[in-house]
Amino acid sequence: MVILNTGKSNTGVILAEIEQNGDWLSVFKHNPIEKLLSEKDEALEHRVRCDLLGEKKDKPSPLEDDSVYKDLVRRQKPDGSWRESGRFKNDQMWTFITTVRNLYRLLDRNSDFSDESFERGVKYLITTQTDDGDFRGGYGPDIQGPDYTGMVCELLYRGNYPEKGLIDKAMSWLIDIRRNDCGWAIPDLRSNSKKDPSSHCVTGMALRAFAAAPDDAYANEAKQAGQLLARRIFTPDKYPDRRGVEYWGKLSYPFWFTDALSALDVLSLLGFDLSEGRMERAFNWLIKQQGENGYWSSDFRRTEKEPDSWLTYAMLKTTKRLLE
């Protein structure tokens, strides 16, 4: 098992440095903003200027001039889904997963339910909702997935899906199947008893629905599950899936699994700060992962780690939220 060297606490030093310099970017060895702006990616530039630099800019329109957007639209199937390439292209489980991931990419490119491509993708996901309220597909049609249900709810909230009753039904399902420790695990596939422990891998993604909810209707449930997730950072999962501690360091964006960055992102969205649980340790570790080129790297579905501009944006946005 790989053990991540998370280092000692240094948040006090970091916060003092920010106070002295008046700039949250001073915590990094290298400022990657200029490099991000030079990527020739209109959507990324818009996100950096608005979310990181605080500039007020109108949403880029039309999206049709964005090459990534055009490629996503070109590859979308008539039923609104996207197929996985290669040997998984006809696998319904991977069709569901790929559709979820591509809808996240559309959100980053300023799309929402008013955009035809996003609307068609959402309508495909809606067909996977059961009478109980959950969205099934990530583990096949017969396995309930609190993590994927949470992610779909986040997409619907952020994409301004108009039928709130459908989202409320999914949120009620998530609350009903919580474990006694206030987190989530995968029923049927791993454990059906609420007395059994939750999985932090599942909990971190289920929580994304609660972080995206537009009001405080679920504040108590979110706080309880968030506290559990914060305590679990850099610990082995309770179940075999991604159990190794090293998975906390396998960063990817759009967020798919619970890793060190996705955990800090959702916890900071819920209002937690670095004093909660092991959040400070995760933050310290992430700061050290910045490359000499200013970027954070991902080995997600790659043979080796590669610098990732959108992952770097996500790290900066999370850091700004935590420190400002």
N, C-alpha and C positions, 0 to 999 in steps of 0.2 A: 504493500500500500504506500502511495506517495503521501507524504505529510507536507502541507504547505507551510512555509516559514512566514508567519504573519507578523513577526516583529513585536516590539514593545510599543506601549502607548506613547503617542506624540501629538494628540489632538490639541492639548494646551499650547504647545509650541506653534502648531499650525494656525490656531485661532489668533494667537498673539501676533504672528507674522502678518496675517490678513488685516488685523486692526492697524498695524503699523503702516502697511503699504496701501491699505484701502482698496485692495483688489484681490478677489478670490482666486484669480488665475496665478497669483504669486506662489501658490502651494505646489505648482508643477515645476519640474526641472526645465521643461521646454514649453513655450506657449505655441500650441498648434493652430491657433485661430487663422493666421495668415495662410498657412498651408491648406486648411480646410476650404477657405474662400477661393483658393486657386485650383480647386478640383474640377472646375467646369461642369458642375452639377447644380443646376438652377434650384432644385428643391433643397439640396443641402445648404446652399448659400443662404436661401431664405430662412431656413431653420436656425442657422448660426447667427444671422443678423438679428432675428427676432428673439430667439430663446436665450442666446448667450450674450449678445451685445446690447440687447434692450432697444433696438431700433424699431420704430413703428413702420411697418411696410404692409402694403396691401397684398393679399394672397395672390400669388402668380396665377394668371389666367390668360389664355386657355391652357389646359394641361397638355393639349395635343402636341405642343412643341417640345415636350420633354421626351427624350429618346427612351428612357427607362419606362416611362408611362406607356409610350407607344408599343414597346415590346410586351409589356404586361397585357395590354388590350389585345394585341395580335395573338397571344398564346391562350387567351381565355376561351373556354369551350362554350358552345351555345347554351348549355344549362347553367352557365355562370361560374363553373368550377375551373380550376387549373389542374392539369395532370402533372404528376412527377415524371421526370425524364428517366430514360433507361429501363431497367428491368421492373421498376415499380410503376410504370406509366398506366397500367390498367388495374392497379391495386386501389380499391375504394378507400382503404385506410389512409394511404398516402395522398389520394385525391383530396380528402378532407384536410389533412395537415397542410398540404401545399396551398390550398385555398385560404386557410387561416393565415399563413405566413405572407401570402401575396396581398391580402387585404391590409395587413399591417404596413406593408411597403407602400400601398396606395395612400394610406393615412399620412405617412411621412411625406408623400408627394402632394399633400394638400387636397386629397380627394375626400369625399364623404358621400352620404346617401343621395345627394343631389347630382352626383356623377353617375352616368349610366353603368359604367364598368363596375364601380363599387356596389351599386344597387343590385346588379345581377349576381355578384359574388355573395352578397348578404342573403339574397333570396334563395340561393343554393343552400347556404348553411341553415336557413330556417326550416328547410325540408328535413333536416336531421334532428329536429327537436321532438322529443317524445311527449306523450300525454302527461308524464310526471313533471316535465319542464326542462330536463337536461338535454344537452346537445351531444349526440353520439356519433362517433366516426373515428376518433383518434386512436381507439383501441379495437375498432371493429363495431359492427352494429349492435352487438349484444352486451357490451361492457360500458358501464357508466364511467365517465371521466370528469371528475370535479375540476381538474386543471384545465381541460379544454373548454368546459362549460364556462369557467371564469374568463378565459381568453375571448370566447365568442361574445360574452356580455360586455367585455371591455371594448371590443370592436363596435358593437351596437351603440354603446354609450358615446364613444368618441366620434363615431360616424353619423351621429344625430338620427338614428333610426326612429321613425315616428311612432311605432306601436309599442308604447311603454308597457302595456299589459303583458306582452310576450316576454319582455326582459324581467318584469317583476316575478313572473312564474318561474323563470330560471333562478333568480336570486332566492326565492323562497325554497326552491329545491336544494340549493347550496346550503342554506341555513339548516334545513331539516336533516341533512345527512352528515352534519359535522360530528366529529368524534368528541368524546367527553373532555379531551384536552384542548378543544376548540379549534383544532386544525382539520385537515382532510387527508384521506387515503383513498385508494381506488377500490371500491366494493367489487365483489366477485373475483376480480383478478388477484387480489392480495388478501383482503380481510373484510368481513361483513359486520363485525361487532363494533359498536361504538366504544366499547371498553378498550379495544386495541388502540395502540398509539397511532398518531397521524404520521404522514410522510411530509418532511419539509419540502421535498421536491414538488409534491402535488400542492401543498399549502401555498407556496410562493407564487404559483401561477393562478390558483383559485382566487387569491387575494386581489389580483389585478381588477377583477370585476368591482370589488368594494372600493378600490382606489379611484375608479373611473366614475362611480355613481355620483350624480350631481347634487346630492344633499346629504344630510347626516342620518338618514333613515337606518343605516346599517353601522353606525359608528361604534356601538358596543361590540358587535361581532368582529368588526375589523380590528379593533384595539386588542381583543383577546387573541385572535389569530396572529396579529402582528407581533405581539410580545413573544409568542411561542417561536415564530420564525426568527426573530432577532436573537433569541437564546440558542437556537440550533446552528447558527452560522459556523462553518468550519468543523462541524461534527458529522459523523457518518449518518446516513439516512437509516430509518428504522426498517426499511424493506430493501430487497435486493436491487431494485432499479436505481442505477447511478448511486450506489451506496458509498463508493469510495470517496474519501475526503478530497481527492484530486479533482473531482467533478466541480467543486466550487470554483476552481480556477479555469474551467473550460468556458470561456466567454463567447457569447454569440449575440448577434443583433440582426433582425428583430428578435426580441427575447422569446425564447421557446422553453428553455429549462430554467430551473432555479439555480443560478450561479451567484457569485459574490456581487456582481454588478446589478443583476436583475433584482436581487433581494434588497439591496440598498435603494434602488430606484423605487420599488413599490412601497417600501417602508417610509421613505422620505415623502412620497405622495400622500401617505396616510398621516403624516405629521410627526413621525418619529425622528429623533435627532441622534447624534452619534453616542449619546450617553446610554442608549437603550441596548441591553444585551451585549452582543458581540459585534455591533455595527462598527465600532471604532476599529476593531481588528481588521475587518473587511476593508474599510476605507484605507487604512495604512498599507495593506497589501496591494490594493489596486493602484495607489499612488506609485508604488515601486515598479509597477509593470509597464510604465510608460517607456516606449522605445526612444532611441536617440533621435529619430525623425519626428518625435512628438506624438506619434500615434500609439494606440493600443492595438494589439494583434489578436486575431482569432484563428483557431484551427478547426472551426466548425465545418465539417464535411470537406476538409482539406487534408492534404498529406503532411503539411507542416504549417506552423503559424505564419500568418501574413498580416501586415498592417491593414487596418480596416477604418476607413474614414467615418462611416456611420456609427460604428462601435465607439470610435473616439468622440463623436458628437454626443452619444448617449452618456459616456463617462463624464464629459464636461457638464452636460445638463443636470445630471444627478449631483455632481459636486457643487454646482452653483446653488441648487435647491437646498442642499445640506448646510452649506456654509454661509449663505446670505440670510 
